[in-house]
Amino acid sequence: MKSILNIVQIWYNELRTIIKDPGIMIFILFVPLAYPLLYSYVYTNEVVREVPVAVVDECGNALSRELLRKIEATPDVDIVAHCNNMTEAQELLKEQKAYGIINIPASFSKDLYNGEQTHLGVYCDMGSMLYYKAILLTATNVSLEMNKDIKVERYIPGTTQKQEDIIKMPVEYDYVPLYNPQSGFAAFLIPPVLLLIIQQTIFLGIGMSMGDSRERYMGSVIPFNRWYKNPVHIVFGKGLPYLVLYIFLAIYMFAAVTKIFTLPQLGDYWAFIAFIVPYLLACIFMGMVLSSFVYRREDCIMLFVFMSVPLLFMSGLSYPGASIPDFWKYISYIFPSTFGTNGYARITAMGASLQDVKTEYCALWIQAGIYFVMACMYYRHQILQLIKKIKPTE
């Protein structure tokens, strides 16, 4: 009973510190509430539409114009200029008036009529992979459609094997996007960002709180009184306000944000709750450990904000995990966000059960256990240091 009272008193003191500090409230309440809405709103359109392209039609006959009409009819590309040569088209590319060039060679229709292979030049601004994807897919799909039409028109019974090889239609394929029906940018990027927001704001809140305590208690992160004598009680008491608050914030992100912006949501509610608890505990305990290395509250802001972008890349979702160097991959395993973002993405987009994300789930519990022990060791050291200051040895 006494242990519970100690934890409750420490929890109350920590909660009062949080509420009285506007800086901490901004990071742990306003940012998790507002930033997901802002970030999701930016990617509301999901996919890039009507990418401006320039056309150089050196052929200039009915067949090349038909190709251009088919390209113009697609929702992904918008032909904004017909240029006389490639130099003129490249100038539009440099001026950012177009993000791609489609070049139809002079021999385009002649080669097709003679049963020979022809080439269609597609030049894309690789400064944005989304523009490249839209232009290339449009040109590919339109070319495949025209190939099919040309085969039907040219098929003549009794042709030789060589002629059939020349005019044969490309392999037919079905394009079925799994777990992201719109092939949207937001559907695969927003889930890891939401989990990363939770981690980084927890780090910031705990770091600022500990920095404030050091300034208040002359270098120590805990006061000298009867409530702060057991490191386990301190860790649980200080972590409890963040755990309660962030469970509600996580539910808000899982239910409200995804529904508002119609993001894929196939996951089971209770599977998510069971998964998010070890993630939050790992983040809270790791935040305590990391904050032990930061003396001033301003330092923790610089450190944790700086870590955000590298952690997003190292998570393996915004950039393929298989292509990340082994060294950075092992570094990423230190942070809960790596396992949290991967598991959360599978739960929301693929409808994975807790058994399906067993590896990530177990890894988060292991992290929570390790960082809990490290946090207890740190607070035990703080208690011993405080006792030495108050009661110096003779």
Contacts in CASP RR format, 6 or more apart in sequence:
PFRMAT RR
TARGET T0000
AUTHOR 0000-0000-0000
METHOD contacts of the structure
MODEL  1
MKSILNIVQIWYNELRTIIKDPGIMIFILFVPLAYPLLYSYVYTNEVVRE
VPVAVVDECGNALSRELLRKIEATPDVDIVAHCNNMTEAQELLKEQKAYG
IINIPASFSKDLYNGEQTHLGVYCDMGSMLYYKAILLTATNVSLEMNKDI
KVERYIPGTTQKQEDIIKMPVEYDYVPLYNPQSGFAAFLIPPVLLLIIQQ
TIFLGIGMSMGDSRERYMGSVIPFNRWYKNPVHIVFGKGLPYLVLYIFLA
IYMFAAVTKIFTLPQLGDYWAFIAFIVPYLLACIFMGMVLSSFVYRREDC
IMLFVFMSVPLLFMSGLSYPGASIPDFWKYISYIFPSTFGTNGYARITAM
GASLQDVKTEYCALWIQAGIYFVMACMYYRHQILQLIKKIKPTE
3 230 0 8 1.000
3 233 0 8 1.000
6 227 0 8 1.000
6 229 0 8 1.000
6 230 0 8 1.000
6 233 0 8 1.000
7 233 0 8 1.000
7 236 0 8 1.000
7 237 0 8 1.000
7 240 0 8 1.000
8 237 0 8 1.000
9 227 0 8 1.000
10 227 0 8 1.000
10 228 0 8 1.000
10 233 0 8 1.000
10 234 0 8 1.000
10 236 0 8 1.000
10 237 0 8 1.000
10 238 0 8 1.000
11 237 0 8 1.000
11 238 0 8 1.000
11 239 0 8 1.000
11 240 0 8 1.000
11 241 0 8 1.000
13 227 0 8 1.000
14 209 0 8 1.000
14 237 0 8 1.000
14 238 0 8 1.000
14 239 0 8 1.000
14 240 0 8 1.000
14 241 0 8 1.000
15 241 0 8 1.000
17 24 0 8 1.000
17 209 0 8 1.000
17 212 0 8 1.000
17 213 0 8 1.000
18 24 0 8 1.000
18 25 0 8 1.000
18 28 0 8 1.000
18 205 0 8 1.000
18 209 0 8 1.000
18 241 0 8 1.000
19 25 0 8 1.000
21 208 0 8 1.000
21 209 0 8 1.000
21 212 0 8 1.000
23 208 0 8 1.000
24 205 0 8 1.000
24 208 0 8 1.000
24 209 0 8 1.000
24 212 0 8 1.000
27 201 0 8 1.000
27 204 0 8 1.000
27 205 0 8 1.000
27 208 0 8 1.000
28 201 0 8 1.000
28 202 0 8 1.000
28 204 0 8 1.000
28 205 0 8 1.000
28 242 0 8 1.000
28 245 0 8 1.000
28 246 0 8 1.000
29 245 0 8 1.000
31 197 0 8 1.000
31 201 0 8 1.000
32 197 0 8 1.000
32 198 0 8 1.000
32 201 0 8 1.000
32 246 0 8 1.000
32 249 0 8 1.000
32 252 0 8 1.000
32 253 0 8 1.000
33 249 0 8 1.000
33 252 0 8 1.000
35 197 0 8 1.000
36 190 0 8 1.000
36 193 0 8 1.000
36 194 0 8 1.000
36 197 0 8 1.000
36 253 0 8 1.000
36 257 0 8 1.000
37 257 0 8 1.000
37 260 0 8 1.000
39 190 0 8 1.000
39 193 0 8 1.000
40 186 0 8 1.000
40 190 0 8 1.000
40 257 0 8 1.000
40 260 0 8 1.000
40 261 0 8 1.000
40 263 0 8 1.000
41 261 0 8 1.000
43 185 0 8 1.000
43 186 0 8 1.000
43 189 0 8 1.000
43 190 0 8 1.000
44 186 0 8 1.000
44 261 0 8 1.000
46 182 0 8 1.000
46 183 0 8 1.000
46 184 0 8 1.000
46 185 0 8 1.000
46 186 0 8 1.000
46 187 0 8 1.000
47 76 0 8 1.000
47 130 0 8 1.000
47 134 0 8 1.000
47 182 0 8 1.000
47 183 0 8 1.000
47 184 0 8 1.000
47 185 0 8 1.000
48 76 0 8 1.000
48 130 0 8 1.000
48 131 0 8 1.000
48 133 0 8 1.000
48 134 0 8 1.000
48 185 0 8 1.000
49 75 0 8 1.000
49 76 0 8 1.000
49 134 0 8 1.000
50 75 0 8 1.000
50 76 0 8 1.000
50 77 0 8 1.000
50 78 0 8 1.000
51 76 0 8 1.000
51 77 0 8 1.000
51 78 0 8 1.000
51 99 0 8 1.000
51 100 0 8 1.000
51 131 0 8 1.000
51 134 0 8 1.000
51 135 0 8 1.000
52 78 0 8 1.000
52 80 0 8 1.000
52 97 0 8 1.000
52 98 0 8 1.000
52 99 0 8 1.000
52 100 0 8 1.000
53 77 0 8 1.000
53 78 0 8 1.000
53 79 0 8 1.000
53 80 0 8 1.000
53 98 0 8 1.000
53 99 0 8 1.000
53 100 0 8 1.000
53 101 0 8 1.000
53 102 0 8 1.000
53 135 0 8 1.000
54 79 0 8 1.000
54 80 0 8 1.000
54 81 0 8 1.000
54 82 0 8 1.000
54 83 0 8 1.000
54 88 0 8 1.000
54 89 0 8 1.000
54 92 0 8 1.000
54 93 0 8 1.000
54 97 0 8 1.000
54 98 0 8 1.000
54 100 0 8 1.000
54 101 0 8 1.000
54 102 0 8 1.000
55 68 0 8 1.000
55 79 0 8 1.000
55 81 0 8 1.000
55 82 0 8 1.000
55 83 0 8 1.000
55 89 0 8 1.000
55 101 0 8 1.000
55 102 0 8 1.000
55 103 0 8 1.000
55 104 0 8 1.000
56 82 0 8 1.000
56 83 0 8 1.000
56 84 0 8 1.000
56 85 0 8 1.000
56 86 0 8 1.000
56 88 0 8 1.000
56 89 0 8 1.000
56 101 0 8 1.000
56 102 0 8 1.000
56 103 0 8 1.000
56 104 0 8 1.000
57 64 0 8 1.000
57 65 0 8 1.000
57 68 0 8 1.000
57 82 0 8 1.000
57 104 0 8 1.000
58 103 0 8 1.000
58 104 0 8 1.000
58 105 0 8 1.000
58 106 0 8 1.000
58 108 0 8 1.000
59 104 0 8 1.000
59 105 0 8 1.000
59 106 0 8 1.000
59 107 0 8 1.000
59 108 0 8 1.000
59 109 0 8 1.000
60 104 0 8 1.000
61 109 0 8 1.000
62 109 0 8 1.000
63 108 0 8 1.000
63 109 0 8 1.000
63 112 0 8 1.000
64 104 0 8 1.000
64 108 0 8 1.000
64 109 0 8 1.000
66 146 0 8 1.000
67 104 0 8 1.000
67 108 0 8 1.000
67 120 0 8 1.000
67 142 0 8 1.000
67 146 0 8 1.000
68 79 0 8 1.000
68 102 0 8 1.000
68 104 0 8 1.000
70 142 0 8 1.000
70 145 0 8 1.000
70 146 0 8 1.000
71 77 0 8 1.000
71 79 0 8 1.000
71 102 0 8 1.000
71 138 0 8 1.000
71 139 0 8 1.000
71 142 0 8 1.000
72 78 0 8 1.000
72 79 0 8 1.000
74 138 0 8 1.000
74 141 0 8 1.000
74 142 0 8 1.000
76 134 0 8 1.000
76 135 0 8 1.000
76 137 0 8 1.000
76 138 0 8 1.000
77 134 0 8 1.000
77 135 0 8 1.000
77 138 0 8 1.000
79 102 0 8 1.000
80 92 0 8 1.000
80 97 0 8 1.000
80 98 0 8 1.000
81 89 0 8 1.000
81 92 0 8 1.000
81 97 0 8 1.000
81 98 0 8 1.000
83 89 0 8 1.000
83 92 0 8 1.000
83 101 0 8 1.000
86 101 0 8 1.000
86 103 0 8 1.000
89 98 0 8 1.000
89 101 0 8 1.000
89 103 0 8 1.000
89 123 0 8 1.000
90 101 0 8 1.000
92 98 0 8 1.000
93 99 0 8 1.000
93 100 0 8 1.000
93 101 0 8 1.000
93 123 0 8 1.000
93 125 0 8 1.000
99 124 0 8 1.000
99 125 0 8 1.000
99 128 0 8 1.000
99 131 0 8 1.000
99 135 0 8 1.000
100 122 0 8 1.000
100 123 0 8 1.000
100 124 0 8 1.000
100 125 0 8 1.000
100 131 0 8 1.000
100 135 0 8 1.000
101 121 0 8 1.000
101 122 0 8 1.000
101 123 0 8 1.000
102 120 0 8 1.000
102 121 0 8 1.000
102 122 0 8 1.000
102 123 0 8 1.000
102 135 0 8 1.000
102 139 0 8 1.000
103 120 0 8 1.000
103 121 0 8 1.000
103 122 0 8 1.000
103 123 0 8 1.000
104 120 0 8 1.000
104 121 0 8 1.000
105 118 0 8 1.000
105 119 0 8 1.000
105 120 0 8 1.000
105 121 0 8 1.000
107 118 0 8 1.000
108 118 0 8 1.000
108 120 0 8 1.000
111 117 0 8 1.000
111 118 0 8 1.000
112 118 0 8 1.000
112 150 0 8 1.000
115 154 0 8 1.000
115 166 0 8 1.000
115 167 0 8 1.000
116 166 0 8 1.000
117 166 0 8 1.000
120 139 0 8 1.000
120 143 0 8 1.000
122 135 0 8 1.000
122 136 0 8 1.000
122 139 0 8 1.000
124 131 0 8 1.000
124 132 0 8 1.000
124 135 0 8 1.000
124 136 0 8 1.000
125 131 0 8 1.000
125 132 0 8 1.000
126 132 0 8 1.000
130 185 0 8 1.000
144 170 0 8 1.000
147 169 0 8 1.000
147 170 0 8 1.000
148 169 0 8 1.000
150 167 0 8 1.000
151 167 0 8 1.000
151 168 0 8 1.000
151 169 0 8 1.000
154 167 0 8 1.000
155 167 0 8 1.000
159 167 0 8 1.000
177 183 0 8 1.000
179 264 0 8 1.000
179 266 0 8 1.000
179 349 0 8 1.000
179 350 0 8 1.000
180 187 0 8 1.000
180 188 0 8 1.000
180 264 0 8 1.000
180 349 0 8 1.000
181 264 0 8 1.000
186 261 0 8 1.000
186 263 0 8 1.000
187 263 0 8 1.000
187 264 0 8 1.000
187 349 0 8 1.000
188 317 0 8 1.000
188 345 0 8 1.000
188 349 0 8 1.000
189 317 0 8 1.000
189 318 0 8 1.000
190 257 0 8 1.000
190 258 0 8 1.000
190 261 0 8 1.000
190 263 0 8 1.000
191 263 0 8 1.000
191 317 0 8 1.000
191 341 0 8 1.000
191 344 0 8 1.000
191 345 0 8 1.000
191 348 0 8 1.000
191 349 0 8 1.000
192 312 0 8 1.000
192 315 0 8 1.000
192 317 0 8 1.000
192 318 0 8 1.000
192 337 0 8 1.000
192 341 0 8 1.000
192 342 0 8 1.000
192 344 0 8 1.000
192 345 0 8 1.000
193 312 0 8 1.000
194 253 0 8 1.000
194 257 0 8 1.000
194 344 0 8 1.000
195 279 0 8 1.000
195 337 0 8 1.000
195 340 0 8 1.000
195 341 0 8 1.000
195 344 0 8 1.000
196 308 0 8 1.000
196 311 0 8 1.000
196 312 0 8 1.000
196 315 0 8 1.000
196 337 0 8 1.000
196 341 0 8 1.000
197 253 0 8 1.000
198 246 0 8 1.000
198 249 0 8 1.000
198 250 0 8 1.000
198 253 0 8 1.000
198 279 0 8 1.000
198 280 0 8 1.000
198 283 0 8 1.000
199 283 0 8 1.000
199 311 0 8 1.000
199 335 0 8 1.000
199 336 0 8 1.000
199 337 0 8 1.000
200 304 0 8 1.000
200 305 0 8 1.000
200 307 0 8 1.000
200 308 0 8 1.000
200 311 0 8 1.000
202 242 0 8 1.000
202 246 0 8 1.000
202 280 0 8 1.000
202 283 0 8 1.000
202 284 0 8 1.000
202 287 0 8 1.000
203 283 0 8 1.000
203 286 0 8 1.000
203 287 0 8 1.000
203 290 0 8 1.000
203 291 0 8 1.000
203 300 0 8 1.000
203 304 0 8 1.000
203 307 0 8 1.000
204 300 0 8 1.000
204 301 0 8 1.000
204 304 0 8 1.000
204 305 0 8 1.000
205 242 0 8 1.000
206 238 0 8 1.000
206 239 0 8 1.000
206 242 0 8 1.000
206 284 0 8 1.000
206 287 0 8 1.000
206 288 0 8 1.000
206 291 0 8 1.000
207 287 0 8 1.000
207 290 0 8 1.000
207 291 0 8 1.000
207 294 0 8 1.000
207 297 0 8 1.000
207 300 0 8 1.000
207 304 0 8 1.000
208 297 0 8 1.000
208 300 0 8 1.000
208 301 0 8 1.000
209 238 0 8 1.000
210 221 0 8 1.000
210 288 0 8 1.000
210 291 0 8 1.000
210 292 0 8 1.000
210 294 0 8 1.000
210 297 0 8 1.000
210 300 0 8 1.000
211 221 0 8 1.000
211 291 0 8 1.000
211 294 0 8 1.000
211 295 0 8 1.000
211 296 0 8 1.000
211 297 0 8 1.000
211 300 0 8 1.000
212 297 0 8 1.000
213 220 0 8 1.000
213 221 0 8 1.000
213 222 0 8 1.000
214 220 0 8 1.000
214 221 0 8 1.000
214 295 0 8 1.000
214 296 0 8 1.000
215 296 0 8 1.000
215 297 0 8 1.000
217 223 0 8 1.000
217 224 0 8 1.000
219 295 0 8 1.000
220 382 0 8 1.000
220 385 0 8 1.000
220 386 0 8 1.000
220 389 0 8 1.000
221 292 0 8 1.000
221 379 0 8 1.000
221 382 0 8 1.000
222 228 0 8 1.000
222 234 0 8 1.000
222 379 0 8 1.000
222 382 0 8 1.000
222 383 0 8 1.000
222 386 0 8 1.000
224 386 0 8 1.000
224 390 0 8 1.000
227 233 0 8 1.000
228 234 0 8 1.000
228 383 0 8 1.000
229 383 0 8 1.000
231 375 0 8 1.000
231 376 0 8 1.000
231 377 0 8 1.000
231 378 0 8 1.000
231 379 0 8 1.000
231 380 0 8 1.000
231 383 0 8 1.000
232 376 0 8 1.000
234 379 0 8 1.000
235 285 0 8 1.000
235 288 0 8 1.000
235 372 0 8 1.000
235 375 0 8 1.000
235 376 0 8 1.000
235 379 0 8 1.000
238 288 0 8 1.000
239 284 0 8 1.000
239 288 0 8 1.000
242 280 0 8 1.000
242 284 0 8 1.000
243 280 0 8 1.000
243 281 0 8 1.000
243 284 0 8 1.000
246 280 0 8 1.000
246 283 0 8 1.000
247 273 0 8 1.000
247 276 0 8 1.000
247 277 0 8 1.000
247 280 0 8 1.000
250 272 0 8 1.000
250 276 0 8 1.000
250 280 0 8 1.000
251 273 0 8 1.000
254 265 0 8 1.000
254 269 0 8 1.000
254 272 0 8 1.000
254 276 0 8 1.000
254 348 0 8 1.000
255 269 0 8 1.000
257 263 0 8 1.000
258 264 0 8 1.000
258 265 0 8 1.000
258 348 0 8 1.000
259 265 0 8 1.000
263 348 0 8 1.000
264 348 0 8 1.000
264 349 0 8 1.000
265 348 0 8 1.000
266 348 0 8 1.000
266 349 0 8 1.000
266 350 0 8 1.000
266 351 0 8 1.000
267 347 0 8 1.000
267 348 0 8 1.000
267 351 0 8 1.000
267 352 0 8 1.000
268 347 0 8 1.000
268 351 0 8 1.000
268 353 0 8 1.000
271 347 0 8 1.000
271 352 0 8 1.000
271 353 0 8 1.000
271 354 0 8 1.000
272 344 0 8 1.000
272 347 0 8 1.000
272 348 0 8 1.000
274 354 0 8 1.000
274 361 0 8 1.000
275 340 0 8 1.000
275 343 0 8 1.000
275 344 0 8 1.000
275 347 0 8 1.000
275 354 0 8 1.000
275 357 0 8 1.000
275 360 0 8 1.000
275 361 0 8 1.000
275 364 0 8 1.000
276 344 0 8 1.000
278 361 0 8 1.000
278 364 0 8 1.000
278 365 0 8 1.000
278 367 0 8 1.000
278 368 0 8 1.000
279 336 0 8 1.000
279 339 0 8 1.000
279 340 0 8 1.000
279 344 0 8 1.000
279 364 0 8 1.000
281 364 0 8 1.000
281 368 0 8 1.000
281 369 0 8 1.000
281 372 0 8 1.000
282 336 0 8 1.000
282 364 0 8 1.000
282 365 0 8 1.000
282 367 0 8 1.000
282 368 0 8 1.000
282 369 0 8 1.000
282 371 0 8 1.000
283 336 0 8 1.000
283 337 0 8 1.000
285 368 0 8 1.000
285 369 0 8 1.000
285 371 0 8 1.000
285 372 0 8 1.000
285 374 0 8 1.000
285 375 0 8 1.000
286 335 0 8 1.000
286 336 0 8 1.000
286 367 0 8 1.000
286 371 0 8 1.000
287 371 0 8 1.000
288 371 0 8 1.000
288 375 0 8 1.000
288 378 0 8 1.000
289 371 0 8 1.000
289 374 0 8 1.000
289 375 0 8 1.000
289 378 0 8 1.000
290 300 0 8 1.000
290 303 0 8 1.000
290 304 0 8 1.000
291 300 0 8 1.000
292 378 0 8 1.000
294 300 0 8 1.000
294 303 0 8 1.000
311 332 0 8 1.000
311 335 0 8 1.000
311 337 0 8 1.000
311 338 0 8 1.000
312 318 0 8 1.000
313 319 0 8 1.000
313 324 0 8 1.000
314 324 0 8 1.000
314 328 0 8 1.000
314 329 0 8 1.000
314 331 0 8 1.000
314 332 0 8 1.000
314 335 0 8 1.000
314 338 0 8 1.000
315 332 0 8 1.000
315 337 0 8 1.000
315 338 0 8 1.000
315 341 0 8 1.000
315 342 0 8 1.000
316 324 0 8 1.000
316 332 0 8 1.000
316 338 0 8 1.000
316 341 0 8 1.000
316 342 0 8 1.000
317 341 0 8 1.000
317 342 0 8 1.000
317 345 0 8 1.000
321 329 0 8 1.000
324 332 0 8 1.000
332 338 0 8 1.000
333 339 0 8 1.000
333 363 0 8 1.000
336 364 0 8 1.000
336 367 0 8 1.000
339 359 0 8 1.000
339 360 0 8 1.000
339 363 0 8 1.000
339 364 0 8 1.000
339 367 0 8 1.000
340 360 0 8 1.000
340 364 0 8 1.000
342 357 0 8 1.000
342 360 0 8 1.000
343 352 0 8 1.000
343 357 0 8 1.000
343 360 0 8 1.000
343 361 0 8 1.000
346 352 0 8 1.000
346 356 0 8 1.000
346 357 0 8 1.000
346 360 0 8 1.000
347 357 0 8 1.000
350 356 0 8 1.000
354 361 0 8 1.000
END
